[in-house]
Amino acid sequence: MDTLKARDAQDVEDVVRAAIANEQPLEIVGHGTKRRVGQPMATNAVLDLSALNAVVAYEPNELIITVQAGAPVADVLSLIDSKAQQFAFEPMNTALLLGTVETEGTVGGMIAAGLAGPRRIKSGGARDHLLGANAVSGFGESFKAGGKVVKNVTGYDLCKLLAGSWGTLAVTTEVTLKVTPRPECERTLLLRGLDDIAANKAMTAAMGSPYDVSGAAHLPGSALRTTGGTLGDIAQPDQALTLLRLEGITSSASHRAESLRQMLAGYGPAELITDETSAALWCAVRDVEPFAAAGPRALWPVWRIVCPPASGGAFGQALQRESGGEVIYDWGGGLIWAALPPATDAHAKALRQRVDKIGGHATLIRASEEVRASVDVFPPQPGGLAALGQRVKHSFDPRNVLNRGRLSRGPAA
């Protein structure tokens, strides 16, 4: 494997132009923490951005930070935390789930994947906090999109295309992100023993209330049998946990938590969990700790399923019953993480048929290379949408040199 380590944006341009000239596809990596997501790519050339790791500018009073794409997420989070600030979309740390080195990867990978945590129901995803970006297209040309203030976009907002593109449109070299003040406190209400349908109803009621819920998750008892850490300390054998988070200034969060507790009294008594323990619980939910690669389900494929929240409980129950797998509900049931028993196709055909019926879609996040080579990792798109995606891809990378084949199988990859 030929690894080319870029020192600056000019190096990135040179490497991409050489790849075009030699018809050599490039794999784009930072720390490589998400290389196991997507279709296997046939390339022997890697463009390594980890040396582009500087914090270019941080203006706490303006709530913006500009960093190079190879900057470690952990370092950036530590920096903004020192100013009592955060990324409101809660970037997911995939290390536990994918079994990679205990690191949160790079900012470029965070944007390319676009994976957000439980607060997405309130604050949106990574793309909603990306203000600007510098990148190199598949033409080998540098371009800028967006800027360094919130209201600065006219015409096409190209930043939104880069977020979640998995490095297939351009090589991002620098990004400007919006940060937000860290809440003064957080409170989590914990309901025990609800089945999936009852939990779905409780979460839906909580999110429809005036109490500004910033996280809603349900973990069935079967998914918690072998879980350690904070979840293991709180969980009881085969007893499900339903979590509801409220954040803000202390007096407000405490008052809203008590009001929500009273509103949900029909679902059983709710325990109140405060700051540090509450934060640890939501990190475990965000990072899908019960399905960790180091745990008993290490060989099970893991799917990320997005569906209408009202359908989540019934869908999850049926999936567990028919497949023998385990599920975790996030965002009130709109996002389901499913670990399914090993199968040659990771249950892709049956799962997608069921997901299609409720208007959802499923992405295979963890599976062996052999399985990922034999199934569609990302949801197959209808003809019109697929054609639009190909036109967008061609406008950025006409020679298809950037992460070729990562998003789809076959000639169109």
PAPAKE-455798 format. One record per residue (C-alpha): x, y, z. Coordinates in steps of 0.25 Angstrom, whole numbers, plus 5000, padded with zeros to 4 digits. Layout:
% PAPAKE-455798
XYZ;...
This chain:
% PAPAKE-455798
500050005000;500650134996;500350245006;500550395002;500550485015;500050625011;500750745018;499850845013;498750875003;499750894992;500250744995;498750704994;498550774980;499850704975;499450564980;498050574974;498650634960;499650514960;498550414963;497650474951;498850464942;499150324946;497750284947;498050234961;496850244971;497150294985;496750254998;496550375007;496950355022;497150435035;497450345046;496750225039;495650205050;494550185040;495250115029;494349995032;493050065028;492650055014;492849965002;494349915001;495149994992;496149944982;497250034982;498750034986;498950184989;498550255002;498550405004;498850425018;498350565024;498750535039;499850645038;498850755035;498550765049;498650905053;497550995060;497551115050;496651205059;495751195071;494851305075;494051265087;493251405087;492851385073;492551235075;493351185063;494651095062;495451075049;496350955049;497050865038;496450735035;497450645041;497250715055;496950605065;495450615070;495850585084;496850705084;495850805078;494750755088;495750785100;496050915095;494650965093;494250895107;495250985114;494451105109;493151035114;492751005100;492350885091;491950835078;490450825080;490250705070;491050615079;492050545069;492050395071;493250325075;493250195066;494450135073;493650045083;492749995072;493749975061;494849925070;495850025065;496950095074;496350175085;496350305078;495150395073;495850415059;495950545052;495050665049;495150635034;494650485037;493550545047;492950635036;493150525025;492350425033;491350525038;490950435050;490250515061;489850475075;488550475083;488450625083;488150625068;486650635071;486850775077;488150825070;488250755057;489450685051;490850715047;490450775034;489650875042;490850925049;491850935037;491951075033;493151075023;494150985017;495350985009;495550855000;496150804987;495250744977;495450624968;495950724957;497150754966;496750894969;496550964983;495251024986;494551094997;493051085002;492351155012;493051245022;493351285036;491951345041;490651275042;489851365031;490851365020;490351265009;489851314996;489551214984;489851074986;490351035000;491350934996;491750905011;490450825013;490950735001;492250705007;491650665021;491250515020;491950495007;492950395012;494150465005;493550434991;493350574986;494550654990;495750645000;495450745011;496650815017;496050915026;494650935033;494051045041;493050995051;491951065060;492151035075;491151055086;491151085101;491250955109;489950945117;490150985132;489550845136;488850725131;487750635137;487350495132;486050435136;486150275136;484950185135;485150045137;484449915131;483649975119;483549895107;483849945094;482449995090;482250065104;483650125103;483350175089;482050245094;482750305106;483850365098;482950415088;482050485099;483350545105;483850595092;482550655089;482450725103;482850875106;484050825114;485150835104;485650685104;487050675097;487150525097;486250405097;486750265097;486250125100;487150005103;486349875104;486849785115;487349675106;488349775100;488949805114;489249665119;490749675117;490949825118;491949885127;492250025130;491250125134;490150055128;490549925135;490549995148;489150045146;488449935139;487849815146;487749675140;486849675128;486149805132;486049915121;486450055122;485750175116;486550305117;486150445115;487050565116;486850715120;487950815119;488050965123;488251055135;488150975148;486851035153;486151015139;486650875136;486250825150;484850885149;484650835135;485150695140;484150695151;482950735143;483350635132;483450525143;481950565147;481450555133;482050415131;481550365144;480650265137;481850195131;482450165145;483350245155;484550315149;485850325155;486650455154;488150445150;489050565151;490250625143;491450525143;490650395143;489650455133;490750505123;491450365124;490050295121;489850385108;491250355104;490950205105;489750225096;490450315086;491550215084;490650095084;491350035096;490549905097;490949855083;492449885086;493449805077;494149755089;492849695095;492049565093;491449625080;492749655073;492449565061;491049615059;490749715048;490249845053;489249935045;488850075047;487350085043;486650215042;485150205042;483850295046;483950305061;482550255063;482850125056;484150095064;483650015075;482749915067;483849905056;484949875067;484149775074;483849705061;485249705057;485749645070;484749535069;484949495055;486449505055;486849475069;487649605069;487749725079;487349865077;487550005084;486650125081;487150265080;486550395077;485150345082;485150225072;485550295060;486950235060;487050085063;488450015065;488249865062;489249755065;488849635057;489349495058;490449465047;489949425033;490649425020;489849555015;489649615029;488149595028;488249705018;487049665008;486049635019;486449755027;486349855016;484949795011;484449815025;485049955026;484549995012;483049965017;483150075028;483850175019;485250165026;486650125022;487750045027;489250055027;490249945030;491250005040;492049885044;492249755037;493449675031;494049715018;493549595012;492149625016;492249775012;492749734998;491549644996;490349745000;490049884999;490549955011;489850085008;488350085005;488150064990;487550184984;486350194974;486750224960;486450374959;487250394972;488350304968;488450384955;488550514963;489550464972;490450424960;490350564954;490750624967;491950524968;492350554953;492250704956;493250694967;494150574963;493850534948;495050434948;494450364961;495850364968;495350394982;494950284991;494550204978;493450104981;493250134996;491750174995;491250064984;491649934977;491649914962;492149994950;491450124955;492350124967;
